[in-house]
Amino acid sequence: MKKSFFRSASVGLLGASLRASALLAICVVLGACGKTEAPAPVSESMPGAEPPQSAPLIADAIIAPDRFAGDNEEDLWRQPQAVLEFMGVEPGMNVLDYFAASGYYSELLSRSVGPAGSVTVYNNGPYAEFAGAKLTQRFANNRLPNTKVITVPTNELKLEANSFDGVLFVMAYHDLYWQPKDAKAPLGNPAQVTADLFQAVKPGGVVVVVDHVAAKGRETVKVVDAMHRIDPEVVKADFTKAGFVFNSESAALAHPDDDHTKPVFDKEVQHKTDQFIYSFIKPAQ
């Protein structure tokens, strides 16, 4: 299983990064800061979009002193404030973290939606195996009581119709096209997964996909196998075919220096890959 989930930034920067995350969140909410190197979570298709009212709650979740050990070290390259603001996470939402691995985002979602909300933490067998003990430890002893952990093959995942306000895919959608060398089939069926999500998301609900950008014009399965990247247009096509409407995008994780030719584990680009963030909406009925 690939190793793109749990690489750390410098531990020595931890204290500074936590303070910076809090200050950045305050600046975004109050509009009081000038130009900053950290990209704002503003959609290119919705210029000037305001952050959700829950932005301070997301910031509090990120700087919480009792977060799972080591998660803070990933904040610098994951930019969770930007991702969760773009998703529009609010208290009381019911959300699905798809291919959640060890649950880095699941925990932040849990804290952000609060006790009135819920988080379904989903992995298939390979993802759960890769996450290992970290997945079990994070949710042990009712540590995050508004979460539900599910591990089943993608073709056996049963989701209640019109039950989710939001779904999050982080650096994982491409794996629906990936077939590990010792596996008998790919990790999922994109057409089935997007169709299942369409029936499971409430009208007006959102699916947010964050993934590594691949160059256009290459065969999807081959480029996923070689580099664990995906053409953003393939993702758009998959979700629109299922009935979703492309809503907006964010450049919060764009890295223009990445030329899309290296595998995501290459040391030159690891945690600095050019990534797209797309949102898809299920039309109101």
C-alpha positions as CSV (number, residue, x, y, z in Angstrom):
1,M,0.0,0.0,0.0
2,K,1.3,3.5,-0.8
3,K,2.9,5.8,1.8
4,S,1.4,9.1,0.9
5,F,-0.6,9.6,4.1
6,F,1.8,9.9,7.1
7,R,4.9,11.9,6.1
8,S,5.8,14.5,8.7
9,A,7.0,18.1,8.5
10,S,9.8,19.1,10.9
11,V,8.8,18.3,14.5
12,G,10.8,21.3,15.6
13,L,8.3,23.5,13.7
14,L,5.3,22.1,15.6
15,G,4.8,24.9,18.1
16,A,5.3,27.6,15.5
17,S,3.0,25.9,13.0
18,L,0.2,25.6,15.6
19,R,0.5,29.3,16.4
20,A,0.6,30.1,12.7
21,S,-2.5,28.0,12.0
22,A,-4.4,29.8,14.7
23,L,-3.3,33.3,13.6
24,L,-4.1,32.4,10.0
25,A,-7.6,31.3,10.9
26,I,-8.2,34.5,12.8
27,C,-7.0,36.6,9.9
28,V,-9.2,34.8,7.5
29,V,-12.3,35.3,9.7
30,L,-11.6,38.9,10.4
31,G,-10.2,39.9,7.0
32,A,-7.4,41.7,8.9
33,C,-4.3,40.3,7.3
34,G,-2.4,41.3,4.3
35,K,-0.8,39.1,1.7
36,T,0.3,35.7,3.1
37,E,2.2,32.8,1.6
38,A,-0.5,30.4,2.7
39,P,-3.2,30.3,-0.1
40,A,-6.7,31.3,1.0
41,P,-9.4,28.7,0.4
42,V,-11.2,30.8,-2.2
43,S,-12.8,29.0,-5.2
44,E,-11.7,30.2,-8.6
45,S,-15.3,29.9,-9.7
46,M,-16.7,31.8,-6.7
47,P,-14.4,34.9,-6.3
48,G,-14.5,36.5,-2.9
49,A,-16.2,33.6,-1.3
50,E,-16.6,34.1,2.5
51,P,-15.2,31.4,4.9
52,P,-17.9,29.5,6.7
53,Q,-19.0,30.8,10.2
54,S,-17.4,27.6,11.6
55,A,-13.9,28.7,10.5
56,P,-12.9,29.4,14.2
57,L,-14.2,25.9,15.1
58,I,-12.1,24.4,12.5
59,A,-9.1,26.3,13.8
60,D,-9.8,25.2,17.3
61,A,-10.0,21.6,16.1
62,I,-6.5,22.0,14.5
63,I,-4.9,23.5,17.6
64,A,-6.6,21.2,20.1
65,P,-4.1,20.0,22.7
66,D,-5.5,16.5,22.7
67,R,-5.3,15.8,19.0
68,F,-4.0,12.4,18.1
69,A,-0.2,12.2,18.5
70,G,1.7,13.3,15.4
71,D,-1.2,14.8,13.5
72,N,0.0,18.3,14.0
73,E,3.2,17.5,12.1
74,E,1.2,17.0,8.9
75,D,-0.7,20.3,9.1
76,L,1.9,22.3,7.2
77,W,1.6,20.3,4.0
78,R,-2.1,19.2,4.3
79,Q,-3.5,22.7,4.9
80,P,-6.6,21.3,6.7
81,Q,-8.0,24.8,7.5
82,A,-8.3,25.6,3.8
83,V,-9.7,22.2,2.9
84,L,-12.4,22.1,5.5
85,E,-13.4,25.7,5.0
86,F,-13.7,25.0,1.2
87,M,-15.9,22.0,2.1
88,G,-18.1,24.3,4.1
89,V,-18.0,22.1,7.3
90,E,-20.5,23.3,9.9
91,P,-21.6,22.0,13.3
92,G,-24.3,19.3,13.0
93,M,-23.3,18.0,9.6
94,N,-23.2,14.3,8.8
95,V,-20.1,13.6,6.8
96,L,-18.3,10.6,5.2
97,D,-14.5,10.4,5.2
98,Y,-13.9,8.0,2.2
99,F,-10.7,6.0,2.3
100,A,-9.9,7.7,5.6
101,A,-6.8,5.6,6.3
102,S,-5.8,6.3,9.9
103,G,-8.3,9.1,10.2
104,Y,-6.3,12.4,10.2
105,Y,-9.2,14.2,8.6
106,S,-11.8,12.1,10.3
107,E,-10.7,13.5,13.7
108,L,-10.8,17.1,12.4
109,L,-14.2,16.5,11.0
110,S,-15.4,15.0,14.2
111,R,-14.3,18.0,16.2
112,S,-15.7,20.5,13.7
113,V,-19.2,19.0,13.3
114,G,-19.5,18.6,17.0
115,P,-21.8,16.4,19.1
116,A,-24.8,17.2,17.0
117,G,-23.0,15.9,13.9
118,S,-21.5,12.6,12.9
119,V,-18.6,11.2,10.9
120,T,-18.5,7.9,9.1
121,V,-14.9,6.7,8.8
122,Y,-14.7,4.4,5.8
123,N,-11.8,2.2,4.6
124,N,-11.6,-1.0,2.6
125,G,-9.3,-3.8,3.6
126,P,-6.1,-2.5,2.1
127,Y,-6.6,1.0,3.5
128,A,-7.3,-0.3,6.9
129,E,-4.3,-2.6,6.8
130,F,-2.1,0.2,5.7
131,A,-3.4,2.4,8.6
132,G,-2.7,-0.4,11.0
133,A,-2.8,0.2,14.8
134,K,-3.1,3.9,14.3
135,L,-6.6,3.6,13.0
136,T,-7.7,1.5,16.0
137,Q,-5.9,3.7,18.6
138,R,-7.4,6.9,17.3
139,F,-11.0,5.7,17.9
140,A,-10.4,3.5,20.9
141,N,-12.2,4.1,24.2
142,N,-14.9,6.2,22.6
143,R,-12.3,8.9,22.1
144,L,-14.4,10.5,19.2
145,P,-17.9,9.5,20.2
146,N,-19.6,11.0,17.1
147,T,-17.7,8.7,14.7
148,K,-18.5,5.4,13.2
149,V,-15.7,3.2,11.7
150,I,-16.5,0.9,8.8
151,T,-14.2,-1.5,7.0
152,V,-15.6,-3.4,4.0
153,P,-14.8,-3.8,0.3
154,T,-16.1,-0.8,-1.7
155,N,-18.6,-3.0,-3.5
156,E,-20.1,-4.0,-0.2
157,L,-20.4,-0.6,1.4
158,K,-24.0,0.2,2.2
159,L,-24.9,3.8,2.6
160,E,-28.3,5.1,3.6
161,A,-30.0,7.2,0.9
162,N,-29.9,11.0,1.4
163,S,-27.9,10.7,4.7
164,F,-24.8,12.8,4.2
165,D,-24.3,16.5,4.0
166,G,-20.8,16.1,2.8
167,V,-18.2,13.5,1.6
168,L,-14.4,14.0,1.7
169,F,-11.8,12.2,-0.5
170,V,-8.3,13.3,0.3
171,M,-5.5,12.0,-2.0
172,A,-7.4,8.8,-2.4
173,Y,-9.9,9.0,-5.3
174,H,-7.2,7.9,-7.8
175,D,-6.9,4.6,-5.9
176,L,-10.3,3.5,-7.2
177,Y,-8.3,3.0,-10.4
178,W,-5.3,1.4,-8.8
179,Q,-4.7,-2.3,-8.7
180,P,-1.9,-3.4,-6.4
181,K,0.4,-6.0,-7.9
182,D,-0.8,-8.7,-5.5
183,A,-4.5,-7.8,-5.9
184,K,-7.1,-9.5,-8.1
185,A,-8.9,-6.3,-8.9
186,P,-8.6,-2.5,-8.5
187,L,-9.4,-1.0,-5.1
188,G,-12.7,0.2,-6.4
189,N,-15.1,0.8,-9.3
190,P,-15.3,4.6,-9.9
191,A,-18.7,4.3,-11.7
192,Q,-20.2,2.3,-8.8
193,V,-18.6,4.5,-6.1
194,T,-19.8,7.8,-7.6
195,A,-23.3,6.3,-8.2
196,D,-23.4,5.1,-4.6
197,L,-22.4,8.5,-3.3
198,F,-25.0,10.2,-5.4
199,Q,-27.8,8.3,-3.7
200,A,-26.2,8.7,-0.3
201,V,-25.6,12.5,-0.4
202,K,-28.5,14.7,0.5
203,P,-29.9,17.1,-2.2
204,G,-27.6,20.1,-2.0
205,G,-24.9,18.1,-0.3
206,V,-21.2,18.3,-1.4
207,V,-18.4,15.9,-2.3
208,V,-14.9,17.4,-2.1
209,V,-12.0,15.6,-3.8
210,V,-8.4,16.5,-3.2
211,D,-5.9,14.7,-5.3
212,H,-2.5,14.8,-7.1
213,V,-2.6,16.4,-10.6
214,A,-1.6,14.2,-13.5
215,A,-0.8,15.5,-17.0
216,K,-3.6,15.3,-19.5
217,G,-3.9,12.8,-22.2
218,R,-2.5,9.7,-20.5
219,E,-4.3,6.5,-19.8
220,T,-5.7,6.8,-16.3
221,V,-4.9,3.3,-15.0
222,K,-1.3,3.5,-16.2
223,V,-0.6,6.9,-14.8
224,V,-2.3,6.0,-11.5
225,D,-0.2,2.8,-11.3
226,A,3.1,4.6,-12.2
227,M,2.6,7.9,-10.2
228,H,-0.5,7.8,-8.0
229,R,-1.8,10.9,-9.8
230,I,-5.0,11.5,-11.8
231,D,-6.1,13.9,-14.5
232,P,-8.6,16.3,-12.8
233,E,-10.8,16.1,-15.9
234,V,-11.3,12.4,-15.3
235,V,-12.6,13.1,-11.8
236,K,-15.0,15.8,-13.2
237,A,-16.2,13.3,-15.8
238,D,-16.8,10.5,-13.2
239,F,-18.8,12.7,-10.9
240,T,-20.9,14.5,-13.5
241,K,-21.7,11.2,-15.2
242,A,-23.1,10.1,-11.8
243,G,-25.4,13.1,-11.6
244,F,-23.3,15.6,-9.6
245,V,-22.7,19.1,-10.7
246,F,-19.2,20.6,-10.6
247,N,-19.4,23.5,-8.2
248,S,-16.1,25.1,-7.6
249,E,-12.4,24.6,-7.1
250,S,-9.6,25.9,-4.8
251,A,-6.0,26.5,-5.5
252,A,-5.0,26.2,-1.8
253,L,-2.8,23.1,-2.6
254,A,-1.6,24.2,-6.0
255,H,2.2,23.9,-6.5
256,P,3.1,25.3,-9.9
257,D,6.7,24.1,-9.7
258,D,5.5,20.5,-9.9
259,D,5.6,19.5,-13.6
260,H,3.4,16.4,-13.0
261,T,6.0,14.0,-14.3
262,K,7.3,12.5,-11.0
263,P,5.6,9.9,-8.8
264,V,4.1,11.5,-5.7
265,F,6.6,9.6,-3.4
266,D,9.6,11.2,-5.2
267,K,11.5,13.2,-2.6
268,E,11.6,16.2,-4.9
269,V,7.8,16.5,-4.9
270,Q,6.6,14.6,-1.9
271,H,4.2,16.8,0.1
272,K,4.7,19.5,-2.6
273,T,2.8,17.9,-5.5
274,D,0.4,20.1,-7.4
275,Q,-3.0,19.2,-6.0
276,F,-6.5,20.1,-7.1
277,I,-9.5,20.6,-4.8
278,Y,-12.9,20.2,-6.4
279,S,-16.4,20.3,-5.0
280,F,-19.4,18.6,-6.6
281,I,-23.0,19.2,-5.6
282,K,-25.9,16.9,-5.7
283,P,-28.7,19.0,-7.3
284,A,-31.6,19.9,-5.0
285,Q,-34.7,17.9,-5.9
